[in-house]
Amino acid sequence: MLDKCSFFIKEKLKQIKTENRIKILIKQVENVYLVKADVLVYPTNNLLKIDDPLLNRMTFQQAQIECDKMLNSSIKMGYPYGFEVKPEWKIKQKYFINAVVAGASRLVNESDIAAAMKKTLLHADNLGFETILIIPFDNGTHDISNTGLAQLSAIFMISQAQEFSSLKSIYICMEDEESEQAFIEYYNRIFGSKDDQRDKENTAVSSELK
């Protein structure tokens, strides 16, 4: 009964507004594949295995066939591998990118999460896409908080260092509230830190002028 007491109810986090070169939206949705975007980024292992039954159904198993075609070339950890979405597929994106964040065992490496995140954004930008939809890179095995920290830190670093020519918006979408809250928490910490520091500096300057 204690979990129903207001004292134990954790307030739901909301994504704060920040000033960033690229728009980032974190959102829990019922079906991530129905979110309209130019690019879908799907986390996978170095065998490019699609293990989501919903995605397989919505692409009529053809996305896995496209992935299998790329296995003829060397697949590297931390790299993106993409192809165009077929018109008959039911997903709402135009281009599909495999973000390789795990080996055959499906165990995720955080350094590969960061590398794949950065390379994927650069790849999408080089292809001229404006909006990119990203699924959490936990691959069903990694701690979601650590995943959120690794992904968002990588996004922050590349967005500060890189002037994108095409990319304007990043949508990070998931179907469960736990993942949404974990990502929002780290987004607020990472992207809000610069704004918080600026507010402190402005407060200090104001105090000196009084």
N, C-alpha and C positions, 0 to 999 in steps of 0.2 A: 504493500500500500504506500510505502514511502516514495516510490517513483511518481506518484500522482500528486504529491504535495508540491505546492508552488515553489518552495525553497529548493527543490531538487530539479525543477524544470529548467533546462538550459535554453537561454534565449537564442533564437535563430539568427545567425549572422547574415548581414546584408553586405553586398559588395559596395565599397566606398567609391566615390568619384575621385579620379586622379587625372592629372595632366600627363599624357603619354603620347608618343609619336603615332602609336597605332591603337585603335579601339579594341578593348578586350572585354568580352562578355562571358560570364560563367553562369550556366543555367541548367537546372534539372528539367528534363523533358521526358515525355512518355516514350517517344521513339526518336532517337538521335538521327536516324537515317532519313527522316522527313524534314529536317532542318535545312532550309535553302541556303546553299553556299556553293562557291565555285569548286572547292576541294574538300574531300573527306580524307582525314588522316587516321588510319587504322593501325593500332599497335600489333606487332606480330613477332614471330621468331624467325630465325634465319632459314627456315623451311617455307616461309611465307604461308603459314597455315591459317586459314580463316575458320575459327572455331565458334563463331556466333551463328546459331541456327537461323535467327531472324535475318541477318545479313545474307546468308546463303539463300534463303527463300526469296528475299526481295530482289536478288540478282539472278534467280533461277539457276544457282550453282555456277554461273558463268564467271563470277569474280574469282573463284578459286581456280578455274581453268586458266584465266589470264595470269594469275600468280604463278601457276605451275609452269607456264611458258618461260618465265623469267629465271627459273632455276637452272637453265642451261648455262647462264653466266654466273660468275662468282658473286655470291651475296655476302656483303660485309656487315658486321655489327655496327650499329649507330648510323646507318645510312638509309635514305628514303628510296623507294622503288615504286614507280607509278605507271598508270595507264589511263586511257580515256574511258569514261563510263559509257556503256551501251545505251542507246535510246530506249530500248524496251525494258531496261531495269526500272524498278520502282523507287530507287533511292533518288533524293533530290539534289545530288551534287553532280558536277560535270567531270570531275577528275578524281581518281582514286590513288592514294599514296599509302604504301606499306611503310611504316616506321619500324625498323628492325631493332628491337630493344631486348631481345632474349635469344638464347641458343635453343637447341633442340629440346632441352629439358623444360623450356618455358620460364625458367628462373630469370628475373629481370636484373640487369646491372644498371645502377643509377648513372654511371658515367656514360653508358650507352643511351640512356634516356635523354641526358643533356645534349649529347652529340646529335642524336636523331632529331631532337626538337629544333636545334639551330639549323641543321642542314635542310630539314624539311621546309622551314620558313623561307630560307634562301632559295630553295628549289622552286617553291610555289611562286615566289616573287619573280624569279627569272623567267618563269613560264607566262608571266603577265596576269596572274590571277589576283583578284581584289579581296575575296573573302575565303577564309579557311576554317573548316570545322574540325576540331580536334577531340578525340576521345581520350580519357585518362590512360596513360601508358603503363598502368599496373599489370596489364596482361593477365589479370585474374589471379595473380600469385603474390604481388608485391604490396607492402603496406601502403595504403592510399595516402596517408599524410606525407610519407617520405616521397611518394610519387609526385604529389602536388608540389612539394618543395623543389624537387629536381626540375620538373617541367617549368614552373613559373620562374625559377631563378634563371633558367636558360633563356626563356622568353625575354626576361628583363634585360639580361646582358646583351643579347643580340639586338634588341630594339633600341638600346642606348648606343650601341656601337655602329649599327647599320642604318643607313638611310634607304628605306625601301622605295623602289620606283613604282610598284604596282599595288602591293599588299596594303590594305587599309583596315581590315577587321579580322580579329581572331575570335571565334566562338569555341569555348570549351564546354561541351555538353555531356551529360551523364544521366542515367535513368534513376539513380538512387540519391537520397538526400545526404547520406553520410559523405559520399564523394564530393557533392556540391559544397557542403559546409567545410570540408577539409581544404578544398581549393580556394574558397573565398577567404578563409582564415589566412592562408599564406599569401594570397593576392594582396589583402589589406596590409599585411606586414611588409611585404617586399616593395610593392608599388606605392604604398602610402608613406613609406619611410622618408622619401625625398621631400614629399609635401609637408610631412610633420616637421622635418628639419627646417624647411623654409619658414614655416609658421613660427618656430622657436626663434629663428634669426630675426624675423620681422618684429616679434614681441620684444626682443632684446634691444633692437634699434629704437622702437617706440619708447621704451623705458628710458633710454639714454637721452632722448629728445625732450623728455618731460622736465 
